[in-house]
């Protein structure tokens, strides 16, 4: 990549931050160039964020309708999925999935709730409640 | 507080290692740290899933640069992991109060200074903490243009995030640096080792792994749910390549820059030629990302054979580079 080929597409995902690239100048020497972003990269990032937000909003709707526990919504709000959530909590995946059932969730002992609260970085009270909007 | 000289880098671990060695009196560029540790690779790992998609790596596992440089330079890191977060916090504060700059492994998601859109759960992000002020740590994060701050609670979360590759509070600093490094011996050793791993006789790694990825894309195009899955899959590849860390092309450029620096240092023009060829391979990686993203956005006709051909072209170019470097 030549220095003048380093992409400079102002990118939302960078929030004004510039990234460093190594590129070749006119003499053929490697040099450092800062980049405002690349559309290809922003697209891939935003698509991934979009998927995460969609999952979060779905879980919020289902929790609001009482079909799942707020726990599932909080998991997605923290940008985790079932696999990474299970790995982060140390519980088997079937077990966390079971804890998403509102009736099971209501009976969970504090030891388990504390573990969830710690992994999600929130209080146990927060874990039990649902905010007014999914992106609140 | 130590007067740590912040220098922006393309990749977190090579940046932290180069900056810390420079801080300790052994001036080193980021590409040199990356090259000396023989960290360039390609690996397609269908068994390890990220958000349901296979892991595609363009460099060696996290920790490889720290360990690789240790071996080649002949220095030693003091590396500590903790089971007790409170103890980890005390150890960090004590090191800072003693005037040390400390390397930490962290999870990106919990670092508040990252732009919202970039906050994903990635547990192997490296940064340097060089001081503290009130309830804030002073951070030299090599991916950022300037130094930043991070509050104590967030830093604790980032250091003790759970899940794959969890940091367990890892902190590290060099116990000292040698006055001189025998580059004439160590650089060729590192290059030969990297040439060997890139030509490893396994189907999913190195040059063969690049071809494997191409074949897999073609295979998926015959799948029943290709219309939904294939664009997601290509989007994932582009994301692994360009956004997570430095990306496939970015690492090629870092390594090419290393080869150029090595060529000057050792007076070997052949290394500069290899740098040129590897740059060309990096440019092809970028073209691949561009074409793949156009196809999954519907701005170009989906053509898996074109993508497969680009990847095979990259594999050919990289193979030629590594063959020429096998006996430097």
Interface residues (C-beta under 8 A of the other chain):
Chain A: X1 X12 X13 X14 X15 X17 X18 X19 X20 X21 X22 X23 X24 X28 X29 X30 X32 X34 X38 X40 X41 X43 X44 X45 X46 X47 X48 X49 X51 X78 X79 X80 X81 X83 X84 X87 X88 X89 X90 X119 X121
Chain B: X8 X9 X10 X31 X49 X51 X52 X109 X110 X115 X116 X117 X118 X119 X120 X121 X143 X144 X145 X157 X161 X162 X163 X164 X235 X238 X239 X242 X243 X247 X249 X250 X253 X254 X256 X257 X260 X261 X275 X276 X279 X282 X283 X286 X289 X290 X293 X297
